[in-house]
């Protein structure tokens, strides 16, 4: 593991990562920093860093869930589509299990 220092919203953070992860961790930190700066600049003065971080986390999660991934054949799905399908299957299973006699 190696030590990596990143700056997010003006604060320094020391992280540990493998040498192979370094570039992706730096890119992720830069993306988070840009997102948080944009949200802070668009917020009311005095908005806490915690609130900005939560808004950024929600926005980044929404981006992730909307990211297309290759499906079988020519169709593409967003990660959120898979999540919804899994949740639907879980509800179906939960609905059937109470009726199963063992």
N, C-alpha and C positions, 0 to 999 in steps of 0.2 A: 504494500500500500504506500502511496505517496501523499504528501500534504499538498493541498491546493487552496489558495486564498482567492475568494471571489468577493465582489462588492455588489450588494443588492440594496437599492434604495438608500445609497450612501453609507451603508453599514458593511463592515468587513466580516466575512464568515470563513472559518477554516474548515475544510472538508477533507475527507480521506477517500481516495479512489485508487483503482489499479491504473497502471500506465495506459492500458488500452481504453479506459473509460474517460481519460482526461479531456479529450476534445469534446466529447458529447456532454460531459458535466459542465464545461466552460460554456458551450453553446446553450445549454439549458439555463444556466445562471444568467446569461445575457438576455435570453428570451423572457425570463421571469422579471428581470430588472426593467427591461423596456415596457413590459405589460404593467408593472406596478407604477412606474413613472407616469405612464399615460393615464392610468386611472387616478393617481394622486393629483395630477394636473387638472383633470376634469372634475374633481371632487370639490366640495366646499372647503374653504380654508379651515384648518384645524382638524380635518378628518384624521383619525388615528391610523398609524401604520398597520395596526392589527386589522382594522376594517378594510384598508386597501389590500392587505394580504389575502383576506377572505374573498373579497371581490375578484382578485386576480386568480385565486385558486378555482373559484367557480367558473370564471371565463376560460381558463386553461383546460379544466375538466370538460366543459362544453365543446371546446375545440377538439379535444382528444376523442370524445364520443362521436363527433361528426366526421372524423378522419376516415376516408375510404380505405378499405382493405380488400384485396382480391378474394373473390369468392370462387366457387367452382364454375367452370365454364367462362362465359363472357360477362357475368354479372359481378358488380361490386357492391359491397355492403359497408356501412359505417359501423364502427365499433359499438355505437349505441344500439344499432339494430340487433347485433348479437346479444347484447346485454338484455334488451327487451324480450328477445326470444327465450333466453334462459329464464328470465323472471316469469314469463308466461308458462313455460314448462313446469317451473317450480310450483306455481299456483295450481296447475292441473294435477300434479302429483299430490300436493297437500289436500286437494279436494277429494281425491280418490282414497288416500291412505286411511282416513278415519273409517271408511266403509269396509276395509279389508279385514277378514276374520282369519286369525292365525291359529 
